[in-house]
Amino acid sequence: MRLAKFDATTDGQVAHKYGLSGYPTLVLFNKDGSTDNLKQLGPHNDAWIANWMRRRVLGTAAIKRLASATEVSEFRAVAEVVCVLFSDGESDDFDAVALRWGDPSLRWAIAPAALASEFAKGSGGGPTAAVFRQTGDVTAVLDTPGWGQKELTSFVHGNDVPSLLRRVVLLNTWMHIIVLLGERAADKHEHPFRQVYDFAAKGQSVVYDSNIISQREACDWILAAGGSDEKMDLSKPTAAYIFVEKGIVKQVELCVCPPATHARGVC
C-alpha cells in the first residue's frame, strides 16, 4: 500500500468530498473505490492507527493473548472498555466479531478459561466473554451456553459506552473536550455558553462538540466518569469539560448555569 500526506485546508472541495471535518484524519482508499476514515487523531495514538490498519488492510483483528491474572488486570486498564474471552478452545465467533468491530478504541483479548472464575464469575460452564468498563468499575458477563456472533455483538453493544459519547469523547486521545448537555430546545440553547466557543478556539488541546446531548444514558455516563452516581438535570444547560488520556477518561468537570444567565459567561 502507499502512504501520502495532503493539506486539505488548501482545497475545500477535497475536504468536502472525503468528509474531512477535523485534522488530522486518516483516509483509507479501498480497492472498490470506497473510503474509510479514522478521524480526530491525537498525538499519542500510534497503536490505535496500527490496530485500525490491521483490521482494514490485513483483515485481522488486534486480539491480545493473555496468559496470567496479572496480564488480565493490566489489560483491563488499557482502554475505557475492553472485551475478554475466557476460553481454551476455538474462538471463531469471538475473532469474527472483533474483526468486524469498526472502533479501534475498544480493545479485545483472549485469556485462559481457568481465569474466568476470578474475573468473570459466570455459571454457564462454557466460553465466557466479559466486558470491563473503567467508568463505574463495571463488569458484564456473557456465559449463556451456545452463544454466537449475534449474541456477542449485542452483548458488547449493550455494555459499551453510549455510541455518541464514544465518537465524541473516546476517539479524541490526550485532549480536553467540552461537550454541551441538556434538552434539545432551540429557545434555550441557541448559542449556549458563548464563552465555550471562545475558550475552545484558544486552546490547542481543546475539542468542542456543539451537539446538545440529551440522551439520559449518555449524560449519566458522563456523571459516572466524573465519580458521581447522581442523575443529571437535563432541563438546565450544562457543559462537561472532559480530560481524556490515551482513550481513557481521567477527569470530568461539570458547569451548570441557569438558562437566563448562560450567555453572559457565568461559568
Secondary structure, 3 states (H helix, E strand, C coil): CCCCCCCHHHCHHHHHHCCCCCCCCEEEECCCCCEEEECCCCCCCHHHHHHHHHHHHHCCCCEEECCCHHHHHHHCCCCCEEEEEECCCCCHHHHHHHHHCCCCCCEEEEECHHHHHHHCCCCCCCCEEEEEECCCCEEEEECCCCCCHHHHHHHHHHHCCCHHHHHHHHCCCCEEEEEEECCCCHHHHCCCCHHHHHHHHHCCCEEEEEEEECCHHHHHHHHHHCCCCCCCCCCCCEEEEEEEECCEEEEEEEEECCCCCHHHCCC
